[in-house]
Amino acid sequence: MGGANEVGLLAAADFAARKHKGQRRNDAEATPYINHPIAVAALLARVAGVKDLLTLQGALLHDTIEDTETSAEEIEVRFGKAVRRLVLEVTDDKTLPRPDRKRLQVERAAKLTSRARLIRVADKICNLDDMNFTNPGGWSLERKLGYLDWSVEVIGQIRGIHPGLEKLFDTIVAEKRQLLATPQPAEAAP
Ligand code: ZN
């Protein structure tokens, strides 16, 4: 019964694309935002071998409630209660100040369901991958290091969910740390 899966998966991609319309990522090319949830779902399918429709839908929709005008009810009406619960698991409360949100993400990581853990790890991998660690005009070195340390802390709470994904996460963290430790060449003269 692959058909139902494909319809449900494409419906989630379509829904997320409409919701994130006009939003851009914080990378050097200002990539359309939708590339991110698609990359998270694709990573889960490709690296972790995830075939579970609910997990992949959750991945595609994981930033809709947090970053767009989407309500949990809307997700439930279209995709059901289980998808709503999963998306809420990986949604930060944007009404809280940033330090509180970051602390809560660490504290709650250990309580996540396995589906939410998979999404969380893939999300962190994609975020680190996208982050513009070399852009001199972007975040300060301190903020980049802080983001790396925080990501490591969150993932530290949920290890054991998928060795391959966790290994990929560790590799990316090591790469980024190396990059930050290397002095960047000054911007090329015109
Ligand atoms: Zn995300």
Backbone and ligand atoms as CSV (ligand in chain L), in Angstrom:
chain,resi,resn,atom,element,x,y,z
A,1,MET,N,N,0.847,-1.209,0.000
A,1,MET,CA,C,0.000,0.000,0.000
A,1,MET,C,C,0.879,1.254,0.000
A,2,GLY,N,N,1.824,1.307,-0.927
A,2,GLY,CA,C,2.717,2.460,-0.965
A,2,GLY,C,C,1.999,3.733,-1.362
A,3,GLY,N,N,0.900,3.601,-2.107
A,3,GLY,CA,C,0.197,4.772,-2.630
A,3,GLY,C,C,-0.208,5.771,-1.576
A,4,ALA,N,N,-0.791,5.262,-0.487
A,4,ALA,CA,C,-1.249,6.159,0.583
A,4,ALA,C,C,-0.064,6.918,1.168
A,5,ASN,N,N,1.067,6.238,1.304
A,5,ASN,CA,C,2.261,6.889,1.831
A,5,ASN,C,C,2.703,8.048,0.958
A,6,GLU,N,N,2.714,7.794,-0.346
A,6,GLU,CA,C,3.179,8.833,-1.258
A,6,GLU,C,C,2.259,10.057,-1.226
A,7,VAL,N,N,0.962,9.794,-1.189
A,7,VAL,CA,C,0.008,10.914,-1.146
A,7,VAL,C,C,0.198,11.715,0.139
A,8,GLY,N,N,0.322,11.004,1.254
A,8,GLY,CA,C,0.474,11.670,2.550
A,8,GLY,C,C,1.772,12.457,2.636
A,9,LEU,N,N,2.822,11.893,2.047
A,9,LEU,CA,C,4.129,12.536,2.093
A,9,LEU,C,C,4.141,13.800,1.234
A,10,LEU,N,N,3.586,13.674,0.044
A,10,LEU,CA,C,3.560,14.838,-0.849
A,10,LEU,C,C,2.620,15.913,-0.311
A,11,ALA,N,N,1.548,15.498,0.346
A,11,ALA,CA,C,0.629,16.479,0.945
A,11,ALA,C,C,1.375,17.288,2.017
A,12,ALA,N,N,2.222,16.613,2.790
A,12,ALA,CA,C,2.986,17.318,3.834
A,12,ALA,C,C,4.009,18.265,3.195
A,13,ALA,N,N,4.670,17.813,2.124
A,13,ALA,CA,C,5.644,18.678,1.440
A,13,ALA,C,C,4.934,19.901,0.857
A,14,ASP,N,N,3.788,19.678,0.258
A,14,ASP,CA,C,3.007,20.760,-0.335
A,14,ASP,C,C,2.561,21.762,0.737
A,15,PHE,N,N,2.053,21.234,1.846
A,15,PHE,CA,C,1.583,22.075,2.953
A,15,PHE,C,C,2.746,22.923,3.498
A,16,ALA,N,N,3.885,22.271,3.748
A,16,ALA,CA,C,5.044,22.987,4.299
A,16,ALA,C,C,5.535,24.056,3.316
A,17,ALA,N,N,5.548,23.726,2.030
A,17,ALA,CA,C,6.017,24.692,1.027
A,17,ALA,C,C,5.134,25.935,1.023
A,18,ARG,N,N,3.825,25.732,1.123
A,18,ARG,CA,C,2.915,26.890,1.158
A,18,ARG,C,C,3.126,27.716,2.424
A,19,LYS,N,N,3.308,27.029,3.554
A,19,LYS,CA,C,3.464,27.738,4.825
A,19,LYS,C,C,4.784,28.517,4.900
A,20,HIS,N,N,5.842,27.937,4.359
A,20,HIS,CA,C,7.155,28.599,4.443
A,20,HIS,C,C,7.400,29.547,3.264
A,21,LYS,N,N,6.394,29.708,2.443
A,21,LYS,CA,C,6.525,30.559,1.254
A,21,LYS,C,C,7.097,31.939,1.619
A,22,GLY,N,N,8.108,32.363,0.884
A,22,GLY,CA,C,8.664,33.697,1.139
A,22,GLY,C,C,9.726,33.726,2.214
A,23,GLN,N,N,9.849,32.639,3.023
A,23,GLN,CA,C,10.882,32.629,4.063
A,23,GLN,C,C,12.202,32.147,3.482
A,24,ARG,N,N,13.276,32.664,4.070
A,24,ARG,CA,C,14.617,32.292,3.596
A,24,ARG,C,C,15.436,31.743,4.741
A,25,ARG,N,N,16.395,30.875,4.421
A,25,ARG,CA,C,17.332,30.368,5.411
A,25,ARG,C,C,18.398,31.424,5.655
A,26,ASN,N,N,19.133,31.188,6.743
A,26,ASN,CA,C,20.145,32.140,7.163
A,26,ASN,C,C,21.528,31.775,6.592
A,27,ASP,N,N,21.543,31.135,5.417
A,27,ASP,CA,C,22.832,30.739,4.848
A,27,ASP,C,C,23.313,31.791,3.852
A,28,ALA,N,N,24.496,31.575,3.304
A,28,ALA,CA,C,25.100,32.585,2.432
A,28,ALA,C,C,24.223,32.891,1.221
A,29,GLU,N,N,23.531,31.883,0.702
A,29,GLU,CA,C,22.731,32.093,-0.518
A,29,GLU,C,C,21.287,32.470,-0.210
A,30,ALA,N,N,20.948,32.606,1.090
A,30,ALA,CA,C,19.554,32.866,1.469
A,30,ALA,C,C,18.624,31.888,0.752
A,31,THR,N,N,18.906,30.617,0.930
A,31,THR,CA,C,18.124,29.529,0.334
A,31,THR,C,C,16.659,29.625,0.769
A,32,PRO,N,N,15.719,29.306,-0.118
A,32,PRO,CA,C,14.314,29.248,0.312
A,32,PRO,C,C,14.168,28.309,1.520
A,33,TYR,N,N,13.358,28.704,2.493
A,33,TYR,CA,C,13.265,27.953,3.743
A,33,TYR,C,C,12.873,26.493,3.531
A,34,ILE,N,N,11.986,26.249,2.571
A,34,ILE,CA,C,11.440,24.905,2.363
A,34,ILE,C,C,12.526,23.873,2.086
A,35,ASN,N,N,13.668,24.335,1.547
A,35,ASN,CA,C,14.775,23.390,1.317
A,35,ASN,C,C,15.166,22.685,2.623
A,36,HIS,N,N,15.022,23.399,3.744
A,36,HIS,CA,C,15.455,22.822,5.025
A,36,HIS,C,C,14.596,21.625,5.463
A,37,PRO,N,N,13.259,21.783,5.632
A,37,PRO,CA,C,12.487,20.596,6.026
A,37,PRO,C,C,12.576,19.450,5.006
A,38,ILE,N,N,12.703,19.774,3.740
A,38,ILE,CA,C,12.861,18.709,2.741
A,38,ILE,C,C,14.206,18.003,2.960
A,39,ALA,N,N,15.260,18.785,3.253
A,39,ALA,CA,C,16.572,18.179,3.501
A,39,ALA,C,C,16.538,17.275,4.737
A,40,VAL,N,N,15.809,17.696,5.775
A,40,VAL,CA,C,15.715,16.891,6.999
A,40,VAL,C,C,15.026,15.558,6.693
A,41,ALA,N,N,13.901,15.615,5.975
A,41,ALA,CA,C,13.171,14.387,5.621
A,41,ALA,C,C,14.017,13.502,4.704
A,42,ALA,N,N,14.700,14.128,3.743
A,42,ALA,CA,C,15.515,13.359,2.797
A,42,ALA,C,C,16.684,12.679,3.515
A,43,LEU,N,N,17.268,13.377,4.472
A,43,LEU,CA,C,18.380,12.804,5.244
A,43,LEU,C,C,17.899,11.576,6.028
A,44,LEU,N,N,16.721,11.692,6.628
A,44,LEU,CA,C,16.176,10.556,7.386
A,44,LEU,C,C,15.930,9.359,6.477
A,45,ALA,N,N,15.419,9.622,5.287
A,45,ALA,CA,C,15.135,8.529,4.358
A,45,ALA,C,C,16.440,7.920,3.836
A,46,ARG,N,N,17.384,8.780,3.497
A,46,ARG,CA,C,18.609,8.325,2.831
A,46,ARG,C,C,19.614,7.714,3.815
A,47,VAL,N,N,19.911,8.430,4.888
A,47,VAL,CA,C,20.955,7.966,5.808
A,47,VAL,C,C,20.402,7.007,6.865
A,48,ALA,N,N,19.224,7.311,7.386
A,48,ALA,CA,C,18.685,6.486,8.460
A,48,ALA,C,C,17.752,5.402,7.927
A,49,GLY,N,N,17.449,5.430,6.623
A,49,GLY,CA,C,16.583,4.403,6.045
A,49,GLY,C,C,15.149,4.469,6.551
A,50,VAL,N,N,14.737,5.645,7.015
A,50,VAL,CA,C,13.385,5.783,7.562
A,50,VAL,C,C,12.343,5.665,6.440
A,51,LYS,N,N,11.379,4.764,6.626
A,51,LYS,CA,C,10.297,4.615,5.654
A,51,LYS,C,C,8.961,4.974,6.297
A,52,ASP,N,N,8.989,5.153,7.595
A,52,ASP,CA,C,7.771,5.430,8.357
A,52,ASP,C,C,7.171,6.781,7.957
A,53,LEU,N,N,5.935,6.722,7.445
A,53,LEU,CA,C,5.282,7.925,6.931
A,53,LEU,C,C,5.167,9.018,7.988
A,54,LEU,N,N,4.778,8.625,9.196
A,54,LEU,CA,C,4.590,9.603,10.269
A,54,LEU,C,C,5.886,10.383,10.546
A,55,THR,N,N,7.002,9.679,10.616
A,55,THR,CA,C,8.287,10.350,10.878
A,55,THR,C,C,8.632,11.312,9.742
A,56,LEU,N,N,8.441,10.857,8.510
A,56,LEU,CA,C,8.798,11.707,7.364
A,56,LEU,C,C,7.863,12.915,7.258
A,57,GLN,N,N,6.593,12.707,7.549
A,57,GLN,CA,C,5.665,13.854,7.570
A,57,GLN,C,C,6.066,14.822,8.674
A,58,GLY,N,N,6.407,14.276,9.834
A,58,GLY,CA,C,6.836,15.120,10.950
A,58,GLY,C,C,8.055,15.949,10.557
A,59,ALA,N,N,8.991,15.318,9.828
A,59,ALA,CA,C,10.202,16.023,9.391
A,59,ALA,C,C,9.836,17.168,8.445
A,60,LEU,N,N,8.953,16.903,7.507
A,60,LEU,CA,C,8.572,17.945,6.545
A,60,LEU,C,C,7.845,19.103,7.223
A,61,LEU,N,N,7.110,18.778,8.280
A,61,LEU,CA,C,6.271,19.791,8.932
A,61,LEU,C,C,6.912,20.364,10.195
A,62,HIS,N,N,8.154,19.936,10.531
A,62,HIS,CA,C,8.670,20.180,11.881
A,62,HIS,C,C,8.816,21.656,12.254
A,63,ASP,N,N,8.953,22.551,11.273
A,63,ASP,CA,C,9.099,23.977,11.605
A,63,ASP,C,C,7.841,24.794,11.303
A,64,THR,N,N,6.750,24.157,10.912
A,64,THR,CA,C,5.569,24.944,10.510
A,64,THR,C,C,4.934,25.674,11.689
A,65,ILE,N,N,4.742,24.979,12.807
A,65,ILE,CA,C,4.083,25.627,13.952
A,65,ILE,C,C,5.031,26.664,14.567
A,66,GLU,N,N,6.298,26.301,14.642
A,66,GLU,CA,C,7.279,27.200,15.274
A,66,GLU,C,C,7.533,28.468,14.453
A,67,ASP,N,N,7.620,28.320,13.151
A,67,ASP,CA,C,8.101,29.440,12.327
A,67,ASP,C,C,7.103,30.021,11.333
A,68,THR,N,N,5.889,29.482,11.266
A,68,THR,CA,C,4.899,30.048,10.345
A,68,THR,C,C,3.560,30.185,11.083
A,69,GLU,N,N,2.599,30.776,10.394
A,69,GLU,CA,C,1.274,30.925,10.990
A,69,GLU,C,C,0.502,29.614,10.835
A,70,THR,N,N,0.940,28.595,11.533
A,70,THR,CA,C,0.249,27.306,11.463
A,70,THR,C,C,-0.127,26.889,12.871
A,71,SER,N,N,-1.380,26.462,13.053
A,71,SER,CA,C,-1.792,26.015,14.381
A,71,SER,C,C,-1.705,24.492,14.452
A,72,ALA,N,N,-1.605,24.005,15.681
A,72,ALA,CA,C,-1.576,22.556,15.894
A,72,ALA,C,C,-2.878,21.928,15.378
A,73,GLU,N,N,-3.985,22.647,15.516
A,73,GLU,CA,C,-5.289,22.140,15.065
A,73,GLU,C,C,-5.272,21.913,13.556
A,74,GLU,N,N,-4.673,22.890,12.866
A,74,GLU,CA,C,-4.597,22.793,11.407
A,74,GLU,C,C,-3.844,21.520,10.980
A,75,ILE,N,N,-2.756,21.247,11.658
A,75,ILE,CA,C,-1.963,20.041,11.361
A,75,ILE,C,C,-2.818,18.795,11.629
A,76,GLU,N,N,-3.555,18.824,12.726
A,76,GLU,CA,C,-4.370,17.652,13.079
A,76,GLU,C,C,-5.465,17.405,12.044
A,77,VAL,N,N,-6.127,18.483,11.616
A,77,VAL,CA,C,-7.217,18.337,10.642
A,77,VAL,C,C,-6.694,17.708,9.361
A,78,ARG,N,N,-5.504,18.154,8.926
A,78,ARG,CA,C,-4.972,17.650,7.653
A,78,ARG,C,C,-4.247,16.326,7.764
A,79,PHE,N,N,-3.528,16.130,8.861
A,79,PHE,CA,C,-2.621,14.974,8.921
A,79,PHE,C,C,-2.884,14.046,10.107
A,80,GLY,N,N,-3.799,14.414,10.974
A,80,GLY,CA,C,-4.156,13.536,12.092
A,80,GLY,C,C,-3.443,13.879,13.387
A,81,LYS,N,N,-3.945,13.238,14.448
A,81,LYS,CA,C,-3.483,13.514,15.822
A,81,LYS,C,C,-2.017,13.157,16.037
A,82,ALA,N,N,-1.573,12.036,15.448
A,82,ALA,CA,C,-0.206,11.571,15.698
A,82,ALA,C,C,0.818,12.545,15.106
A,83,VAL,N,N,0.524,13.069,13.912
A,83,VAL,CA,C,1.440,14.042,13.296
A,83,VAL,C,C,1.444,15.318,14.133
A,84,ARG,N,N,0.264,15.732,14.585
A,84,ARG,CA,C,0.190,16.930,15.437
A,84,ARG,C,C,1.080,16.771,16.677
A,85,ARG,N,N,0.942,15.615,17.339
A,85,ARG,CA,C,1.736,15.376,18.563
A,85,ARG,C,C,3.226,15.399,18.257
A,86,LEU,N,N,3.605,14.769,17.132
A,86,LEU,CA,C,5.022,14.692,16.768
A,86,LEU,C,C,5.591,16.081,16.465
A,87,VAL,N,N,4.843,16.873,15.691
A,87,VAL,CA,C,5.334,18.221,15.350
A,87,VAL,C,C,5.455,19.065,16.631
A,88,LEU,N,N,4.474,18.923,17.520
A,88,LEU,CA,C,4.546,19.694,18.777
A,88,LEU,C,C,5.750,19.288,19.622
A,89,GLU,N,N,6.113,18.029,19.560
A,89,GLU,CA,C,7.288,17.566,20.318
A,89,GLU,C,C,8.555,18.304,19.919
A,90,VAL,N,N,8.664,18.631,18.629
A,90,VAL,CA,C,9.898,19.278,18.156
A,90,VAL,C,C,9.702,20.781,17.924
A,91,THR,N,N,8.641,21.338,18.512
A,91,THR,CA,C,8.359,22.766,18.377
A,91,THR,C,C,8.793,23.503,19.641
A,92,ASP,N,N,9.640,24.530,19.475
A,92,ASP,CA,C,10.009,25.380,20.611
A,92,ASP,C,C,8.924,26.433,20.809
A,93,ASP,N,N,8.737,26.846,22.041
A,93,ASP,CA,C,7.763,27.885,22.352
A,93,ASP,C,C,8.408,29.253,22.110
A,94,LYS,N,N,7.995,29.873,20.987
A,94,LYS,CA,C,8.632,31.133,20.580
A,94,LYS,C,C,8.227,32.316,21.459
A,95,THR,N,N,7.268,32.109,22.362
A,95,THR,CA,C,6.900,33.207,23.264
A,95,THR,C,C,7.945,33.331,24.390
A,96,LEU,N,N,8.785,32.295,24.548
A,96,LEU,CA,C,9.811,32.335,25.596
A,96,LEU,C,C,11.076,33.009,25.070
A,97,PRO,N,N,11.841,33.638,25.964
A,97,PRO,CA,C,13.115,34.228,25.529
A,97,PRO,C,C,14.057,33.123,25.032
A,98,ARG,N,N,14.942,33.488,24.093
A,98,ARG,CA,C,15.838,32.506,23.464
A,98,ARG,C,C,16.618,31.623,24.461
A,99,PRO,N,N,17.205,32.212,25.528
A,99,PRO,CA,C,17.960,31.338,26.451
A,99,PRO,C,C,17.072,30.260,27.080
A,100,ASP,N,N,15.823,30.609,27.393
A,100,ASP,CA,C,14.900,29.627,27.985
A,100,ASP,C,C,14.560,28.532,26.982
A,101,ARG,N,N,14.321,28.943,25.729
A,101,ARG,CA,C,13.996,27.944,24.690
A,101,ARG,C,C,15.137,26.960,24.519
A,102,LYS,N,N,16.359,27.495,24.535
A,102,LYS,CA,C,17.520,26.625,24.324
A,102,LYS,C,C,17.703,25.672,25.505
A,103,ARG,N,N,17.505,26.182,26.697
A,103,ARG,CA,C,17.637,25.340,27.892
A,103,ARG,C,C,16.572,24.245,27.888
A,104,LEU,N,N,15.331,24.636,27.553
A,104,LEU,CA,C,14.238,23.669,27.535
A,104,LEU,C,C,14.463,22.577,26.497
A,105,GLN,N,N,15.061,22.966,25.365
A,105,GLN,CA,C,15.296,21.950,24.331
A,105,GLN,C,C,16.257,20.870,24.856
A,106,VAL,N,N,17.249,21.298,25.639
A,106,VAL,CA,C,18.167,20.323,26.239
A,106,VAL,C,C,17.422,19.474,27.264
A,107,GLU,N,N,16.660,20.143,28.134
A,107,GLU,CA,C,15.975,19.414,29.206
A,107,GLU,C,C,14.955,18.419,28.686
A,108,ARG,N,N,14.286,18.777,27.600
A,108,ARG,CA,C,13.213,17.923,27.104
A,108,ARG,C,C,13.688,16.845,26.136
A,109,ALA,N,N,14.925,16.975,25.675
A,109,ALA,CA,C,15.419,16.060,24.635
A,109,ALA,C,C,15.316,14.598,25.069
A,110,ALA,N,N,15.654,14.341,26.328
A,110,ALA,CA,C,15.669,12.956,26.809
A,110,ALA,C,C,14.271,12.355,26.860
A,111,LYS,N,N,13.247,13.216,26.868
A,111,LYS,CA,C,11.875,12.706,26.988
A,111,LYS,C,C,11.197,12.530,25.624
A,112,LEU,N,N,11.895,12.866,24.562
A,112,LEU,CA,C,11.276,12.778,23.230
A,112,LEU,C,C,11.019,11.321,22.832
A,113,THR,N,N,9.983,11.112,22.023
A,113,THR,CA,C,9.726,9.784,21.457
A,113,THR,C,C,10.812,9.487,20.422
A,114,SER,N,N,10.930,8.230,20.000
A,114,SER,CA,C,12.004,7.911,19.042
A,114,SER,C,C,11.831,8.641,17.721
A,115,ARG,N,N,10.606,8.829,17.274
A,115,ARG,CA,C,10.402,9.576,16.023
A,115,ARG,C,C,10.903,11.010,16.164
A,116,ALA,N,N,10.573,11.633,17.284
A,116,ALA,CA,C,10.992,13.023,17.505
A,116,ALA,C,C,12.517,13.106,17.631
A,117,ARG,N,N,13.125,12.080,18.217
A,117,ARG,CA,C,14.594,12.077,18.336
A,117,ARG,C,C,15.251,12.031,16.977
A,118,LEU,N,N,14.717,11.185,16.112
A,118,LEU,CA,C,15.277,11.099,14.754
A,118,LEU,C,C,15.196,12.459,14.066
A,119,ILE,N,N,14.044,13.102,14.187
A,119,ILE,CA,C,13.871,14.418,13.545
A,119,ILE,C,C,14.841,15.426,14.166
A,120,ARG,N,N,14.978,15.361,15.479
A,120,ARG,CA,C,15.856,16.315,16.166
A,120,ARG,C,C,17.300,16.179,15.684
A,121,VAL,N,N,17.790,14.949,15.586
A,121,VAL,CA,C,19.179,14.748,15.153
A,121,VAL,C,C,19.351,15.228,13.703
A,122,ALA,N,N,18.416,14.840,12.832
A,122,ALA,CA,C,18.521,15.238,11.420
A,122,ALA,C,C,18.427,16.758,11.280
A,123,ASP,N,N,17.581,17.371,12.092
A,123,ASP,CA,C,17.418,18.831,12.069
A,123,ASP,C,C,18.737,19.516,12.450
A,124,LYS,N,N,19.373,18.998,13.496
A,124,LYS,CA,C,20.635,19.606,13.947
A,124,LYS,C,C,21.719,19.425,12.881
A,125,ILE,N,N,21.754,18.257,12.253
A,125,ILE,CA,C,22.751,18.027,11.199
A,125,ILE,C,C,22.539,19.044,10.068
A,126,CYS,N,N,21.308,19.189,9.640
A,126,CYS,CA,C,21.017,20.111,8.522
A,126,CYS,C,C,21.290,21.558,8.912
A,127,ASN,N,N,20.972,21.923,10.148
A,127,ASN,CA,C,21.231,23.299,10.584
A,127,ASN,C,C,22.734,23.600,10.598
A,128,LEU,N,N,23.506,22.658,11.112
A,128,LEU,CA,C,24.960,22.876,11.159
A,128,LEU,C,C,25.533,22.915,9.742
A,129,ASP,N,N,24.981,22.062,8.900
A,129,ASP,CA,C,25.424,21.999,7.518
A,129,ASP,C,C,25.164,23.331,6.797
A,130,ASP,N,N,24.023,23.926,7.068
A,130,ASP,CA,C,23.628,25.177,6.420
A,130,ASP,C,C,24.320,26.393,7.005
A,131,MET,N,N,24.719,26.272,8.267
A,131,MET,CA,C,25.203,27.476,8.937
A,131,MET,C,C,26.437,28.032,8.275
A,132,ASN,N,N,26.409,29.306,8.172
A,132,ASN,CA,C,27.464,29.975,7.447
A,132,ASN,C,C,28.626,30.275,8.386
A,133,PHE,N,N,29.457,29.256,8.592
A,133,PHE,CA,C,30.524,29.393,9.572
A,133,PHE,C,C,31.685,30.248,9.083
A,134,THR,N,N,31.715,30.504,7.809
A,134,THR,CA,C,32.860,31.261,7.296
A,134,THR,C,C,32.530,32.726,7.008
A,135,ASN,N,N,31.252,33.059,7.018
A,135,ASN,CA,C,30.863,34.417,6.654
A,135,ASN,C,C,31.321,35.427,7.705
A,136,PRO,N,N,32.240,36.305,7.355
A,136,PRO,CA,C,32.748,37.259,8.349
A,136,PRO,C,C,31.657,38.223,8.820
A,137,GLY,N,N,30.649,38.456,7.996
A,137,GLY,CA,C,29.600,39.394,8.377
A,137,GLY,C,C,28.488,38.743,9.176
A,138,GLY,N,N,28.566,37.429,9.374
A,138,GLY,CA,C,27.487,36.714,10.067
A,138,GLY,C,C,27.649,36.727,11.574
A,139,TRP,N,N,27.332,35.620,12.204
A,139,TRP,CA,C,27.438,35.528,13.660
A,139,TRP,C,C,28.883,35.719,14.121
A,140,SER,N,N,29.015,36.168,15.377
A,140,SER,CA,C,30.351,36.263,15.973
A,140,SER,C,C,30.872,34.853,16.220
A,141,LEU,N,N,32.193,34.746,16.346
A,141,LEU,CA,C,32.819,33.448,16.627
A,141,LEU,C,C,32.217,32.834,17.886
A,142,GLU,N,N,32.004,33.680,18.884
A,142,GLU,CA,C,31.458,33.219,20.157
A,142,GLU,C,C,30.059,32.619,19.976
A,143,ARG,N,N,29.250,33.276,19.152
A,143,ARG,CA,C,27.890,32.786,18.936
A,143,ARG,C,C,27.903,31.462,18.169
A,144,LYS,N,N,28.809,31.353,17.193
A,144,LYS,CA,C,28.912,30.108,16.430
A,144,LYS,C,C,29.346,28.957,17.344
A,145,LEU,N,N,30.356,29.231,18.193
A,145,LEU,CA,C,30.822,28.192,19.117
A,145,LEU,C,C,29.719,27.817,20.098
A,146,GLY,N,N,28.977,28.832,20.550
A,146,GLY,CA,C,27.865,28.584,21.460
A,146,GLY,C,C,26.810,27.702,20.823
A,147,TYR,N,N,26.550,27.945,19.543
A,147,TYR,CA,C,25.551,27.147,18.825
A,147,TYR,C,C,26.016,25.700,18.680
A,148,LEU,N,N,27.291,25.535,18.377
A,148,LEU,CA,C,27.859,24.180,18.279
A,148,LEU,C,C,27.746,23.449,19.611
A,149,ASP,N,N,28.165,24.120,20.683
A,149,ASP,CA,C,28.136,23.489,22.010
A,149,ASP,C,C,26.711,23.119,22.406
A,150,TRP,N,N,25.778,24.012,22.107
A,150,TRP,CA,C,24.383,23.745,22.453
A,150,TRP,C,C,23.842,22.553,21.648
A,151,SER,N,N,24.169,22.491,20.380
A,151,SER,CA,C,23.721,21.367,19.553
A,151,SER,C,C,24.257,20.045,20.106
A,152,VAL,N,N,25.530,20.067,20.507
A,152,VAL,CA,C,26.148,18.858,21.066
A,152,VAL,C,C,25.441,18.455,22.365
A,153,GLU,N,N,25.069,19.471,23.140
A,153,GLU,CA,C,24.385,19.196,24.406
A,153,GLU,C,C,23.018,18.549,24.169
A,154,VAL,N,N,22.271,19.092,23.212
A,154,VAL,CA,C,20.942,18.542,22.907
A,154,VAL,C,C,21.075,17.095,22.440
A,155,ILE,N,N,21.970,16.866,21.479
A,155,ILE,CA,C,22.099,15.522,20.906
A,155,ILE,C,C,22.656,14.545,21.942
A,156,GLY,N,N,23.465,15.066,22.865
A,156,GLY,CA,C,23.981,14.224,23.949
A,156,GLY,C,C,22.873,13.573,24.771
A,157,GLN,N,N,21.720,14.222,24.828
A,157,GLN,CA,C,20.586,13.705,25.606
A,157,GLN,C,C,19.846,12.584,24.890
A,158,ILE,N,N,20.050,12.481,23.581
A,158,ILE,CA,C,19.193,11.545,22.831
A,158,ILE,C,C,19.991,10.493,22.061
A,159,ARG,N,N,21.246,10.341,22.397
A,159,ARG,CA,C,22.062,9.357,21.682
A,159,ARG,C,C,21.518,7.947,21.856
A,160,GLY,N,N,21.847,7.122,20.868
A,160,GLY,CA,C,21.377,5.742,20.920
A,160,GLY,C,C,20.194,5.529,20.002
A,161,ILE,N,N,19.782,6.570,19.298
A,161,ILE,CA,C,18.619,6.434,18.427
A,161,ILE,C,C,19.033,5.916,17.047
A,162,HIS,N,N,20.153,6.385,16.522
A,162,HIS,CA,C,20.624,5.896,15.223
A,162,HIS,C,C,22.126,6.175,15.068
A,163,PRO,N,N,22.960,5.127,15.182
A,163,PRO,CA,C,24.416,5.319,15.159
A,163,PRO,C,C,24.905,6.049,13.906
A,164,GLY,N,N,24.348,5.740,12.750
A,164,GLY,CA,C,24.792,6.372,11.503
A,164,GLY,C,C,24.542,7.872,11.516
A,165,LEU,N,N,23.351,8.254,11.950
A,165,LEU,CA,C,23.007,9.679,12.019
A,165,LEU,C,C,23.880,10.385,13.041
A,166,GLU,N,N,24.081,9.724,14.185
A,166,GLU,CA,C,24.882,10.344,15.239
A,166,GLU,C,C,26.330,10.518,14.793
A,167,LYS,N,N,26.811,9.554,14.021
A,167,LYS,CA,C,28.174,9.645,13.504
A,167,LYS,C,C,28.282,10.832,12.540
A,168,LEU,N,N,27.266,10.977,11.706
A,168,LEU,CA,C,27.250,12.101,10.770
A,168,LEU,C,C,27.230,13.430,11.536
A,169,PHE,N,N,26.424,13.468,12.587
A,169,PHE,CA,C,26.370,14.668,13.428
A,169,PHE,C,C,27.764,14.980,13.995
A,170,ASP,N,N,28.424,13.950,14.547
A,170,ASP,CA,C,29.756,14.153,15.130
A,170,ASP,C,C,30.749,14.648,14.083
A,171,THR,N,N,30.654,14.094,12.878
A,171,THR,CA,C,31.565,14.503,11.807
A,171,THR,C,C,31.370,15.975,11.460
A,172,ILE,N,N,30.110,16.384,11.358
A,172,ILE,CA,C,29.833,17.780,11.007
A,172,ILE,C,C,30.289,18.723,12.119
A,173,VAL,N,N,30.055,18.331,13.363
A,173,VAL,CA,C,30.506,19.167,14.487
A,173,VAL,C,C,32.025,19.322,14.438
A,174,ALA,N,N,32.735,18.218,14.196
A,174,ALA,CA,C,34.200,18.264,14.143
A,174,ALA,C,C,34.665,19.163,12.995
A,175,GLU,N,N,34.010,19.037,11.859
A,175,GLU,CA,C,34.354,19.873,10.695
A,175,GLU,C,C,34.175,21.354,11.002
A,176,LYS,N,N,33.054,21.674,11.623
A,176,LYS,CA,C,32.757,23.082,11.916
A,176,LYS,C,C,33.711,23.636,12.966
A,177,ARG,N,N,34.037,22.809,13.946
A,177,ARG,CA,C,34.992,23.261,14.977
A,177,ARG,C,C,36.343,23.566,14.333
A,178,GLN,N,N,36.729,22.688,13.433
A,178,GLN,CA,C,38.000,22.861,12.720
A,178,GLN,C,C,37.989,24.167,11.930
A,179,LEU,N,N,36.856,24.380,11.256
A,179,LEU,CA,C,36.690,25.579,10.440
A,179,LEU,C,C,36.807,26.841,11.303
A,180,LEU,N,N,36.185,26.793,12.484
A,180,LEU,CA,C,36.207,27.962,13.368
A,180,LEU,C,C,37.589,28.185,13.969
A,181,ALA,N,N,38.366,27.096,14.069
A,181,ALA,CA,C,39.711,27.218,14.648
A,181,ALA,C,C,40.711,27.726,13.618
A,182,THR,N,N,40.313,27.681,12.338
A,182,THR,CA,C,41.209,28.114,11.264
A,182,THR,C,C,40.982,29.586,10.967
A,183,PRO,N,N,42.040,30.398,11.002
A,183,PRO,CA,C,41.835,31.809,10.697
A,183,PRO,C,C,41.300,31.960,9.270
A,184,GLN,N,N,40.273,32.778,9.104
A,184,GLN,CA,C,39.698,32.968,7.777
A,184,GLN,C,C,40.485,34.016,7.001
A,185,PRO,N,N,40.722,33.766,5.710
A,185,PRO,CA,C,41.399,34.783,4.900
A,185,PRO,C,C,40.540,36.041,4.832
A,186,ALA,N,N,41.199,37.165,4.762
A,186,ALA,CA,C,40.457,38.420,4.658
A,186,ALA,C,C,39.665,38.406,3.340
A,187,GLU,N,N,38.602,39.175,3.299
A,187,GLU,CA,C,37.785,39.206,2.084
A,187,GLU,C,C,38.625,39.662,0.899
A,188,ALA,N,N,38.405,39.009,-0.217
A,188,ALA,CA,C,39.197,39.315,-1.411
A,188,ALA,C,C,39.014,40.768,-1.829
A,189,ALA,N,N,40.101,41.360,-2.214
A,189,ALA,CA,C,40.011,42.752,-2.689
A,189,ALA,C,C,39.275,42.773,-4.029
A,190,PRO,N,N,38.521,43.833,-4.282
A,190,PRO,CA,C,37.758,43.885,-5.543
A,190,PRO,C,C,38.672,43.927,-6.761
L,1,ZN,ZN,ZN,14.449,22.767,11.498
